[in-house]
Amino acid sequence: MKLKMTALAISIALGTTGMHAVGQEYGGEAEGQQQQQQQQQGQEGMGQPEQQQQADFSDEELEDFVALQDEIGEVREEYVSQIEAAESEDEARQLQQEAQTEMVEVIEEAGMSVEEYNAIAVAYNSDPSVQERVDELSGS
């Protein structure tokens, strides 16, 4: 369960959905709405074959994903309290950008692209077969 929450949090933090969620949480609803509209426009035309392709991950890709969870979780924990304690929207936004940058560095240093990481995180939360495989690899 912890893996699921971490994967979802990271997926959200690294995607435009996360920007929308943080924007709303800290009062930046207009910006969040604009980003949500951009995300919806970007998703138009996404067909089933593309979604199906995302679920075809090798064991090595899933093992890399599992291995990243602790390090990503540490980065997330480091910044969550700082973002919550931010005194302004700008400060919260800046901290969130720093967290995203650090998470991207962690992912890329491990040899995985952010897109691949996010695809696995989304599949983990939406595809029971991917969730089962990841849980087996993580010992959950």
MDTraj code that builds the backbone (N, CA, C; nanometers):
import mdtraj as md
import numpy as np

residues = "MET LYS LEU LYS MET THR ALA LEU ALA ILE SER ILE ALA LEU GLY THR THR GLY MET HIS ALA VAL GLY GLN GLU TYR GLY GLY GLU ALA GLU GLY GLN GLN GLN GLN GLN GLN GLN GLN GLN GLY GLN GLU GLY MET GLY GLN PRO GLU GLN GLN GLN GLN ALA ASP PHE SER ASP GLU GLU LEU GLU ASP PHE VAL ALA LEU GLN ASP GLU ILE GLY GLU VAL ARG GLU GLU TYR VAL SER GLN ILE GLU ALA ALA GLU SER GLU ASP GLU ALA ARG GLN LEU GLN GLN GLU ALA GLN THR GLU MET VAL GLU VAL ILE GLU GLU ALA GLY MET SER VAL GLU GLU TYR ASN ALA ILE ALA VAL ALA TYR ASN SER ASP PRO SER VAL GLN GLU ARG VAL ASP GLU LEU SER GLY SER".split()
xyz = np.array([
    [0.0827, -0.1196, 0.0000],
    [0.0000, 0.0000, 0.0000],
    [0.0872, 0.1261, 0.0000],
    [0.1968, 0.1229, 0.0764],
    [0.2864, 0.2381, 0.0812],
    [0.3443, 0.2640, -0.0572],
    [0.3794, 0.1555, -0.1281],
    [0.4338, 0.1694, -0.2630],
    [0.3320, 0.2359, -0.3534],
    [0.2062, 0.1964, -0.3414],
    [0.1014, 0.2534, -0.4252],
    [0.0893, 0.4035, -0.4018],
    [0.0901, 0.4447, -0.2778],
    [0.0771, 0.5867, -0.2462],
    [0.1996, 0.6632, -0.2939],
    [0.3184, 0.6062, -0.2754],
    [0.4399, 0.6742, -0.3200],
    [0.4419, 0.6860, -0.4709],
    [0.4069, 0.5765, -0.5396],
    [0.4058, 0.5790, -0.6856],
    [0.3071, 0.6826, -0.7361],
    [0.1902, 0.6868, -0.6769],
    [0.0895, 0.7838, -0.7184],
    [0.1375, 0.9255, -0.6899],
    [0.1948, 0.9469, -0.5740],
    [0.2425, 1.0806, -0.5383],
    [0.3508, 1.1280, -0.6334],
    [0.4408, 1.0388, -0.6691],
    [0.5484, 1.0772, -0.7584],
    [0.4953, 1.1013, -0.8986],
    [0.4063, 1.0141, -0.9413],
    [0.3462, 1.0329, -1.0726],
    [0.2785, 1.1690, -1.0792],
    [0.2075, 1.2004, -0.9751],
    [0.1374, 1.3286, -0.9698],
    [0.2376, 1.4435, -0.9622],
    [0.3397, 1.4254, -0.8801],
    [0.4379, 1.5329, -0.8642],
    [0.5120, 1.5621, -0.9931],
    [0.5332, 1.4607, -1.0749],
    [0.6104, 1.4804, -1.1958],
    [0.5254, 1.5152, -1.3162],
    [0.3961, 1.5007, -1.3059],
    [0.3079, 1.5277, -1.4193],
    [0.2322, 1.6573, -1.4020],
    [0.1618, 1.6969, -1.5056],
    [0.0843, 1.8202, -1.4979],
    [-0.0309, 1.8065, -1.4002],
    [-0.0765, 1.6849, -1.3767],
    [-0.1816, 1.6647, -1.2783],
    [-0.1338, 1.7131, -1.1423],
    [-0.0076, 1.6854, -1.1115],
    [0.0482, 1.7283, -0.9840],
    [0.0529, 1.8790, -0.9722],
    [0.0874, 1.9450, -1.0807],
    [0.0897, 2.0905, -1.0787],
    [-0.0508, 2.1429, -1.0517],
    [-0.1497, 2.0800, -1.1101],
    [-0.2883, 2.1199, -1.0874],
    [-0.3256, 2.1000, -0.9409],
    [-0.2903, 1.9835, -0.8861],
    [-0.3263, 1.9531, -0.7479],
    [-0.2578, 2.0483, -0.6512],
    [-0.1289, 2.0734, -0.6710],
    [-0.0570, 2.1652, -0.5829],
    [-0.1113, 2.3064, -0.5998],
    [-0.1416, 2.3433, -0.7231],
    [-0.1966, 2.4762, -0.7479],
    [-0.3254, 2.4980, -0.6717],
    [-0.4123, 2.3988, -0.6717],
    [-0.5383, 2.4121, -0.5991],
    [-0.5144, 2.4113, -0.4491],
    [-0.4253, 2.3239, -0.4036],
    [-0.4008, 2.3113, -0.2614],
    [-0.3491, 2.4419, -0.2023],
    [-0.2709, 2.5154, -0.2796],
    [-0.2133, 2.6388, -0.2281],
    [-0.2838, 2.7630, -0.2812],
    [-0.4042, 2.7452, -0.3360],
    [-0.4850, 2.8596, -0.3738],
    [-0.4668, 2.9077, -0.5155],
    [-0.3855, 2.8454, -0.5968],
    [-0.3621, 2.8890, -0.7336],
    [-0.4577, 2.8206, -0.8299],
    [-0.5875, 2.8353, -0.8060],
    [-0.6864, 2.7617, -0.8846],
    [-0.6871, 2.8016, -1.0310],
    [-0.6680, 2.9278, -1.0622],
    [-0.6707, 2.9700, -1.2027],
    [-0.5574, 2.9020, -1.2793],
    [-0.4403, 2.9004, -1.2205],
    [-0.3269, 2.8344, -1.2855],
    [-0.3529, 2.6848, -1.2966],
    [-0.4062, 2.6249, -1.1923],
    [-0.4361, 2.4823, -1.1936],
    [-0.5385, 2.4476, -1.2987],
    [-0.6405, 2.5327, -1.3156],
    [-0.7424, 2.5071, -1.4161],
    [-0.6830, 2.5154, -1.5563],
    [-0.5953, 2.6115, -1.5774],
    [-0.5304, 2.6248, -1.7082],
    [-0.4469, 2.5007, -1.7380],
    [-0.3724, 2.4525, -1.6407],
    [-0.2909, 2.3340, -1.6622],
    [-0.3773, 2.2109, -1.6846],
    [-0.4912, 2.2022, -1.6148],
    [-0.5806, 2.0892, -1.6347],
    [-0.6360, 2.0904, -1.7771],
    [-0.6707, 2.2079, -1.8278],
    [-0.7204, 2.2178, -1.9647],
    [-0.6125, 2.1748, -2.0634],
    [-0.4877, 2.2155, -2.0396],
    [-0.3779, 2.1763, -2.1271],
    [-0.3591, 2.0252, -2.1235],
    [-0.3702, 1.9670, -2.0034],
    [-0.3545, 1.8232, -1.9905],
    [-0.4657, 1.7506, -2.0658],
    [-0.5888, 1.7982, -2.0531],
    [-0.6998, 1.7342, -2.1217],
    [-0.6823, 1.7435, -2.2722],
    [-0.6337, 1.8567, -2.3206],
    [-0.6101, 1.8715, -2.4633],
    [-0.5013, 1.7757, -2.5091],
    [-0.3995, 1.7573, -2.4277],
    [-0.2909, 1.6675, -2.4622],
    [-0.3333, 1.5223, -2.4638],
    [-0.4382, 1.4892, -2.3891],
    [-0.4837, 1.3512, -2.3830],
    [-0.5806, 1.3177, -2.4948],
    [-0.6359, 1.4176, -2.5607],
    [-0.7272, 1.3911, -2.6699],
    [-0.6515, 1.3171, -2.7791],
    [-0.7138, 1.2183, -2.8338],
    [-0.6510, 1.1425, -2.9399],
    [-0.5640, 1.0284, -2.8905],
    [-0.5531, 1.0127, -2.7584],
    [-0.4771, 0.8999, -2.7071],
    [-0.5615, 0.7756, -2.7239],
    [-0.5173, 0.6870, -2.8069],
    [-0.5956, 0.5686, -2.8375],
    [-0.5624, 0.4518, -2.7478],
    [-0.6411, 0.3489, -2.7581],
    [-0.6226, 0.2280, -2.6799],
    [-0.4870, 0.1622, -2.7046],
    [-0.4375, 0.1555, -2.8297],
    [-0.3076, 0.0904, -2.8505],
    [-0.1966, 0.1542, -2.7683],
    [-0.1982, 0.2876, -2.7569],
    [-0.0948, 0.3551, -2.6794],
    [-0.1069, 0.3196, -2.5322],
    [-0.2289, 0.3151, -2.4800],
    [-0.2497, 0.2798, -2.3406],
    [-0.2102, 0.1348, -2.3160],
    [-0.2415, 0.0467, -2.4085],
    [-0.2070, -0.0939, -2.3940],
    [-0.0554, -0.1110, -2.3922],
    [0.0134, -0.0371, -2.4748],
    [0.1582, -0.0463, -2.4829],
    [0.2226, -0.0139, -2.3482],
    [0.1661, 0.0798, -2.2740],
    [0.2225, 0.1203, -2.1467],
    [0.2259, 0.0055, -2.0466],
    [0.1356, -0.0904, -2.0572],
    [0.1280, -0.1990, -1.9611],
    [0.2295, -0.3092, -1.9901],
    [0.2981, -0.3049, -2.1019],
    [0.3937, -0.4076, -2.1400],
    [0.5339, -0.3717, -2.0912],
    [0.5551, -0.3830, -1.9607],
    [0.6838, -0.3487, -1.9018],
    [0.7624, -0.4752, -1.8748],
    [0.8928, -0.4690, -1.8981],
    [0.9785, -0.5834, -1.8682],
    [0.9988, -0.5924, -1.7170],
    [1.0412, -0.7094, -1.6713],
    [1.0717, -0.7251, -1.5292],
    [1.1828, -0.6289, -1.4879],
    [1.2793, -0.6070, -1.5770],
    [1.3899, -0.5157, -1.5460],
    [1.3382, -0.3728, -1.5238],
    [1.2459, -0.3284, -1.6089],
    [1.1890, -0.1942, -1.5924],
    [1.1145, -0.1835, -1.4591],
    [1.0391, -0.2861, -1.4270],
    [0.9637, -0.2842, -1.3010],
    [1.0573, -0.2938, -1.1812],
    [1.1650, -0.3704, -1.1923],
    [1.2641, -0.3780, -1.0838],
    [1.3295, -0.2416, -1.0621],
    [1.3608, -0.1717, -1.1712],
    [1.4178, -0.0373, -1.1597],
    [1.3204, 0.0565, -1.0901],
    [1.1941, 0.0460, -1.1267],
    [1.0892, 0.1279, -1.0665],
    [1.0826, 0.1015, -0.9156],
    [1.0808, -0.0254, -0.8781],
    [1.0742, -0.0627, -0.7369],
    [1.1970, -0.0097, -0.6626],
    [1.3144, -0.0239, -0.7236],
    [1.4378, 0.0206, -0.6596],
    [1.4391, 0.1714, -0.6343],
    [1.3699, 0.2464, -0.7173],
    [1.3667, 0.3926, -0.7030],
    [1.2738, 0.4407, -0.5914],
    [1.1840, 0.3569, -0.5459],
    [1.0808, 0.4014, -0.4522],
    [1.1359, 0.4621, -0.3237],
    [1.2361, 0.3998, -0.2629],
    [1.2901, 0.4537, -0.1378],
    [1.3533, 0.5908, -0.1572],
    [1.4342, 0.6028, -0.2622],
    [1.5036, 0.7295, -0.2857],
    [1.4050, 0.8413, -0.3213],
    [1.3078, 0.8088, -0.4051],
    [1.2052, 0.9070, -0.4416],
    [1.1239, 0.9453, -0.3173],
    [1.0925, 0.8460, -0.2363],
    [1.0179, 0.8718, -0.1134],
    [1.0919, 0.9655, -0.0198],
    [1.2238, 0.9498, -0.0120],
    [1.3040, 1.0381, 0.0726],
    [1.2977, 1.1825, 0.0230],
    [1.3085, 1.2004, -0.1077],
    [1.3008, 1.3351, -0.1648],
    [1.1640, 1.3946, -0.1346],
    [1.0607, 1.3151, -0.1587],
    [0.9238, 1.3623, -0.1356],
    [0.9053, 1.4041, 0.0103],
    [0.9483, 1.3185, 0.1026],
    [0.9328, 1.3495, 0.2448],
    [1.0079, 1.4766, 0.2825],
    [1.1243, 1.4952, 0.2235],
    [1.2054, 1.6136, 0.2513],
    [1.1290, 1.7420, 0.2170],
    [1.0536, 1.7374, 0.1083],
    [0.9891, 1.8593, 0.0594],
    [0.8447, 1.8777, 0.1048],
    [0.7735, 1.7710, 0.1376],
    [0.6318, 1.7839, 0.1718],
    [0.6116, 1.8806, 0.2878],
    [0.6870, 1.8631, 0.3950],
    [0.6682, 1.9506, 0.5103],
    [0.7083, 2.0945, 0.4785],
    [0.8107, 2.1107, 0.3965],
    [0.8522, 2.2456, 0.3579],
    [0.7440, 2.3145, 0.2745],
    [0.6846, 2.2394, 0.1827],
    [0.5791, 2.2968, 0.0983],
    [0.4583, 2.3329, 0.1830],
    [0.4219, 2.2444, 0.2743],
    [0.3075, 2.2714, 0.3609],
    [0.3320, 2.3926, 0.4511],
    [0.4578, 2.4153, 0.4885],
    [0.4915, 2.5269, 0.5771],
    [0.5230, 2.6556, 0.5012],
    [0.5185, 2.6509, 0.3701],
    [0.5520, 2.7692, 0.2904],
    [0.4607, 2.8856, 0.3275],
    [0.5192, 3.0034, 0.3276],
    [0.4452, 3.1217, 0.3679],
    [0.3729, 3.1898, 0.2526],
    [0.3998, 3.1453, 0.1301],
    [0.3326, 3.2050, 0.0148],
    [0.3187, 3.1009, -0.0955],
    [0.2308, 3.1313, -0.1881],
    [0.2136, 3.0445, -0.3054],
    [0.3430, 3.0345, -0.3836],
    [0.4107, 3.1475, -0.3992],
    [0.5351, 3.1487, -0.4757],
    [0.6400, 3.0590, -0.4110],
    [0.6509, 3.0669, -0.2792],
    [0.7474, 2.9835, -0.2086],
    [0.7107, 2.8352, -0.2239],
    [0.5834, 2.8029, -0.2113],
    [0.5375, 2.6645, -0.2266],
    [0.5659, 2.6142, -0.3684],
    [0.5388, 2.6980, -0.4658],
    [0.5633, 2.6619, -0.6056],
    [0.7125, 2.6393, -0.6303],
    [0.7954, 2.7260, -0.5748],
    [0.9407, 2.7126, -0.5901],
    [0.9893, 2.5823, -0.5268],
    [0.9411, 2.5515, -0.4076],
    [0.9807, 2.4279, -0.3408],
    [0.9339, 2.3064, -0.4194],
    [0.8156, 2.3143, -0.4758],
    [0.7643, 2.2026, -0.5539],
    [0.8495, 2.1816, -0.6781],
    [0.8910, 2.2901, -0.7403],
    [0.9783, 2.2794, -0.8577],
    [1.1133, 2.2185, -0.8200],
    [1.1662, 2.2577, -0.7043],
    [1.2920, 2.1996, -0.6568],
    [1.2760, 2.0492, -0.6337],
    [1.1648, 2.0107, -0.5722],
    [1.1391, 1.8690, -0.5461],
    [1.1285, 1.7924, -0.6772],
    [1.0569, 1.8484, -0.7728],
    [1.0434, 1.7831, -0.9023],
    [1.1792, 1.7658, -0.9701],
    [1.2603, 1.8703, -0.9659],
    [1.3931, 1.8649, -1.0271],
    [1.4768, 1.7555, -0.9624],
    [1.4720, 1.7493, -0.8306],
    [1.5504, 1.6477, -0.7598],
    [1.4995, 1.5065, -0.7912],
    [1.3668, 1.4897, -0.7986],
    [1.3102, 1.3588, -0.8322],
    [1.3487, 1.3169, -0.9743],
    [1.3456, 1.4122, -1.0663],
    [1.3848, 1.3831, -1.2042],
    [1.5305, 1.3385, -1.2082],
    [1.6163, 1.4066, -1.1341],
    [1.7577, 1.3691, -1.1299],
    [1.7752, 1.2274, -1.0769],
    [1.7018, 1.1933, -0.9708],
    [1.7097, 1.0592, -0.9124],
    [1.6688, 0.9548, -1.0159],
    [1.5595, 0.9803, -1.0840],
    [1.5082, 0.8858, -1.1838],
    [1.6064, 0.8708, -1.2991],
    [1.6538, 0.9827, -1.3516],
    [1.7430, 0.9779, -1.4671],
    [1.8799, 0.9190, -1.4315],
    [1.9290, 0.9454, -1.3096],
    [2.0562, 0.8875, -1.2666],
    [2.0464, 0.7355, -1.2577],
    [1.9258, 0.6845, -1.2358],
    [1.9040, 0.5397, -1.2292],
    [1.8905, 0.4794, -1.3688],
    [1.8936, 0.5644, -1.4717],
    [1.8868, 0.5156, -1.6090],
    [1.7457, 0.4998, -1.6629],
    [1.6493, 0.5603, -1.5980],
    [1.5103, 0.5520, -1.6421],
    [1.4641, 0.6913, -1.6823],
    [1.3786, 0.6985, -1.7824],
    [1.3231, 0.8293, -1.8194],
    [1.2038, 0.8601, -1.7287],
    [1.1756, 0.9871, -1.7134],
    [1.0607, 1.0289, -1.6338],
    [0.9320, 0.9760, -1.6964],
    [0.9266, 0.9769, -1.8289],
    [0.8069, 0.9275, -1.8973],
    [0.7843, 0.7804, -1.8665],
    [0.8914, 0.7022, -1.8684],
    [0.8799, 0.5595, -1.8377],
    [0.8378, 0.5398, -1.6922],
    [0.8994, 0.6149, -1.6007],
    [0.8643, 0.6056, -1.4590],
    [0.7159, 0.6378, -1.4393],
    [0.6713, 0.7480, -1.4987],
    [0.5308, 0.7874, -1.4842],
    [0.4363, 0.6855, -1.5463],
    [0.4756, 0.6289, -1.6591],
    [0.3908, 0.5284, -1.7238],
    [0.3729, 0.4077, -1.6323],
    [0.4815, 0.3656, -1.5675],
    [0.4714, 0.2526, -1.4751],
    [0.3868, 0.2901, -1.3540],
    [0.4068, 0.4103, -1.3009],
    [0.3289, 0.4539, -1.1846],
    [0.1796, 0.4587, -1.2167],
    [0.1452, 0.5110, -1.3327],
    [0.0047, 0.5174, -1.3736],
    [-0.0494, 0.3765, -1.3925],
    [0.0279, 0.2912, -1.4592],
    [-0.0161, 0.1530, -1.4810],
    [-0.0316, 0.0802, -1.3477],
    [0.0570, 0.1065, -1.2549],
    [0.0487, 0.0432, -1.1224],
    [-0.0847, 0.0754, -1.0560],
    [-0.1285, 0.1977, -1.0712],
    [-0.2517, 0.2415, -1.0064],
    [-0.3777, 0.2107, -1.0860],
    [-0.3624, 0.1648, -1.2100],
    [-0.4817, 0.1412, -1.2916],
    [-0.4897, 0.0004, -1.3507],
    [-0.3811, -0.0741, -1.3457],
    [-0.3781, -0.2068, -1.4069],
    [-0.3415, -0.3103, -1.3003],
    [-0.4376, -0.3921, -1.2593],
    [-0.4114, -0.4904, -1.1530],
    [-0.2953, -0.5858, -1.1840],
    [-0.2736, -0.6191, -1.3111],
    [-0.1637, -0.7107, -1.3436],
    [-0.0286, -0.6437, -1.3205],
    [-0.0169, -0.5152, -1.3529],
    [0.1075, -0.4425, -1.3270],
    [0.1262, -0.4270, -1.1766],
    [0.0187, -0.3949, -1.1068],
    [0.0273, -0.3807, -0.9620],
    [0.0746, -0.5109, -0.8982],
    [0.0220, -0.6222, -0.9431],
    [0.0604, -0.7523, -0.8884],
    [0.2088, -0.7803, -0.9140],
    [0.2550, -0.7524, -1.0354],
    [0.3957, -0.7764, -1.0685],
    [0.4885, -0.6886, -0.9848],
    [0.4537, -0.5600, -0.9705],
    [0.5370, -0.4679, -0.8922],
    [0.5373, -0.5104, -0.7461],
    [0.4211, -0.5459, -0.6938],
    [0.4133, -0.5890, -0.5539],
    [0.4982, -0.7132, -0.5286],
    [0.4970, -0.8078, -0.6220],
    [0.5797, -0.9272, -0.6099],
    [0.7276, -0.8917, -0.6069],
    [0.7675, -0.8007, -0.6953],
    [0.9079, -0.7600, -0.7010],
    [0.9512, -0.6824, -0.5772],
    [0.8577, -0.6108, -0.5172],
    [0.8921, -0.5299, -0.3996],
    [0.8765, -0.6079, -0.2696],
    [0.8221, -0.7282, -0.2797],
    [0.8024, -0.8088, -0.1597],
    [0.6816, -0.7690, -0.0778],
    [0.5921, -0.6901, -0.1387],
    [0.4704, -0.6460, -0.0684],
    [0.3658, -0.7552, -0.0659],
])
top = md.Topology()
chain = top.add_chain()
for i, resn in enumerate(residues, 1):
    res = top.add_residue(resn, chain, resSeq=i)
    for name in ("N", "CA", "C"):
        top.add_atom(name, md.element.get_by_symbol(name[0]), res)
traj = md.Trajectory(xyz[None], top)
